[in-house]
Amino acid sequence: MRKTMMGAALLVLATGGAHAQDPNLARNLAATCANCHGTNGNALTDMKPLAGVSAEKILAQLADYKSGNQPATIMHQIVKGYTDDQLKLVAGYFAAQKPKK
């Protein structure tokens, strides 16, 4: 029994199962963006809204921040704290949100 549980745990870790186990992971990761970009990506200030923006566009912008190609005050530091898989989850989450009209 113990070997089976250990094998299952290793399989989950090897396949990125943490993402599959937590259906709220994308939302939870995206919550760290709320201070600047608003809840659900609808910015309240002059910050860029993210709701409804394609995941591909968001990922391209994040990659530019991560590489240093896009100057920023804080985004270049924040984005480096996430894995590529986490950034994909965040981008997908915001892409699925409805923008304010």
C-alpha positions as a Markdown table, in Angstrom:
| # | Residue | x | y | z |
|---|---|---|---|---|
| 1 | Met | 0.0 | 0.0 | 0.0 |
| 2 | Arg | 2.7 | 2.4 | 1.0 |
| 3 | Lys | 4.7 | 1.8 | -2.3 |
| 4 | Thr | 1.5 | 2.4 | -4.3 |
| 5 | Met | 0.9 | 5.7 | -2.6 |
| 6 | Met | 4.5 | 6.7 | -3.0 |
| 7 | Gly | 4.4 | 5.8 | -6.7 |
| 8 | Ala | 1.2 | 7.7 | -7.2 |
| 9 | Ala | 2.7 | 10.8 | -5.5 |
| 10 | Leu | 5.7 | 10.6 | -7.7 |
| 11 | Leu | 3.5 | 10.3 | -10.8 |
| 12 | Val | 1.5 | 13.3 | -9.8 |
| 13 | Leu | 4.6 | 15.4 | -9.2 |
| 14 | Ala | 6.2 | 14.3 | -12.5 |
| 15 | Thr | 3.1 | 15.1 | -14.5 |
| 16 | Gly | 2.5 | 18.5 | -13.0 |
| 17 | Gly | -0.4 | 17.1 | -11.1 |
| 18 | Ala | -0.5 | 20.0 | -8.7 |
| 19 | His | -2.2 | 22.0 | -11.4 |
| 20 | Ala | -4.7 | 19.2 | -12.0 |
| 21 | Gln | -5.5 | 18.8 | -8.3 |
| 22 | Asp | -6.3 | 22.4 | -7.6 |
| 23 | Pro | -9.0 | 23.8 | -9.9 |
| 24 | Asn | -8.5 | 27.3 | -8.3 |
| 25 | Leu | -4.8 | 27.5 | -8.8 |
| 26 | Ala | -5.0 | 29.8 | -11.8 |
| 27 | Arg | -7.3 | 32.1 | -9.9 |
| 28 | Asn | -5.1 | 32.0 | -6.8 |
| 29 | Leu | -2.0 | 32.9 | -8.8 |
| 30 | Ala | -3.8 | 35.7 | -10.6 |
| 31 | Ala | -5.0 | 37.1 | -7.3 |
| 32 | Thr | -1.5 | 38.5 | -6.8 |
| 33 | Cys | -2.0 | 40.8 | -9.8 |
| 34 | Ala | -5.2 | 42.3 | -8.4 |
| 35 | Asn | -3.5 | 45.3 | -6.6 |
| 36 | Cys | -2.5 | 46.8 | -9.9 |
| 37 | His | -4.6 | 45.1 | -12.6 |
| 38 | Gly | -7.8 | 44.8 | -10.6 |
| 39 | Thr | -9.9 | 41.8 | -9.5 |
| 40 | Asn | -10.5 | 39.5 | -12.5 |
| 41 | Gly | -8.2 | 41.7 | -14.6 |
| 42 | Asn | -10.4 | 44.7 | -14.8 |
| 43 | Ala | -8.0 | 47.5 | -13.7 |
| 44 | Leu | -9.6 | 50.4 | -11.8 |
| 45 | Thr | -6.8 | 52.9 | -12.5 |
| 46 | Asp | -4.8 | 53.7 | -15.6 |
| 47 | Met | -3.1 | 50.3 | -15.3 |
| 48 | Lys | -3.5 | 47.9 | -18.3 |
| 49 | Pro | -6.6 | 45.8 | -18.0 |
| 50 | Leu | -5.9 | 42.1 | -18.5 |
| 51 | Ala | -9.5 | 40.7 | -18.7 |
| 52 | Gly | -10.3 | 39.3 | -22.2 |
| 53 | Val | -6.8 | 39.8 | -23.5 |
| 54 | Ser | -5.6 | 36.7 | -25.4 |
| 55 | Ala | -3.4 | 34.4 | -23.4 |
| 56 | Glu | -0.8 | 34.5 | -26.2 |
| 57 | Lys | -0.5 | 38.3 | -25.9 |
| 58 | Ile | -0.3 | 38.2 | -22.1 |
| 59 | Leu | 2.4 | 35.5 | -22.3 |
| 60 | Ala | 4.4 | 37.5 | -24.8 |
| 61 | Gln | 4.2 | 40.6 | -22.6 |
| 62 | Leu | 5.3 | 38.5 | -19.6 |
| 63 | Ala | 8.2 | 37.0 | -21.5 |
| 64 | Asp | 9.3 | 40.5 | -22.5 |
| 65 | Tyr | 9.3 | 41.5 | -18.8 |
| 66 | Lys | 11.1 | 38.4 | -17.8 |
| 67 | Ser | 13.8 | 38.8 | -20.4 |
| 68 | Gly | 14.2 | 42.5 | -19.6 |
| 69 | Asn | 13.2 | 43.5 | -23.2 |
| 70 | Gln | 10.3 | 45.5 | -21.7 |
| 71 | Pro | 11.2 | 48.1 | -19.1 |
| 72 | Ala | 9.2 | 48.1 | -16.0 |
| 73 | Thr | 9.1 | 49.4 | -12.4 |
| 74 | Ile | 8.2 | 46.1 | -10.8 |
| 75 | Met | 6.8 | 43.6 | -13.4 |
| 76 | His | 10.3 | 42.3 | -14.3 |
| 77 | Gln | 10.8 | 41.3 | -10.7 |
| 78 | Ile | 7.3 | 39.8 | -10.2 |
| 79 | Val | 7.3 | 37.7 | -13.3 |
| 80 | Lys | 10.6 | 36.0 | -12.4 |
| 81 | Gly | 8.9 | 34.5 | -9.3 |
| 82 | Tyr | 6.7 | 32.3 | -11.5 |
| 83 | Thr | 7.4 | 29.2 | -13.5 |
| 84 | Asp | 6.4 | 29.1 | -17.2 |
| 85 | Asp | 3.5 | 26.8 | -16.3 |
| 86 | Gln | 2.3 | 29.2 | -13.7 |
| 87 | Leu | 2.4 | 32.1 | -16.1 |
| 88 | Lys | 0.4 | 30.1 | -18.6 |
| 89 | Leu | -2.2 | 29.5 | -16.0 |
| 90 | Val | -2.4 | 33.2 | -15.1 |
| 91 | Ala | -2.6 | 34.2 | -18.7 |
| 92 | Gly | -5.4 | 31.7 | -19.4 |
| 93 | Tyr | -7.3 | 32.9 | -16.4 |
| 94 | Phe | -7.2 | 36.5 | -17.5 |
| 95 | Ala | -8.0 | 35.7 | -21.1 |
| 96 | Ala | -11.2 | 33.9 | -19.9 |
| 97 | Gln | -12.4 | 36.9 | -17.8 |
| 98 | Lys | -15.0 | 39.3 | -19.2 |
| 99 | Pro | -13.6 | 42.8 | -19.8 |
| 100 | Lys | -15.6 | 45.8 | -18.4 |
| 101 | Lys | -17.5 | 47.8 | -21.0 |
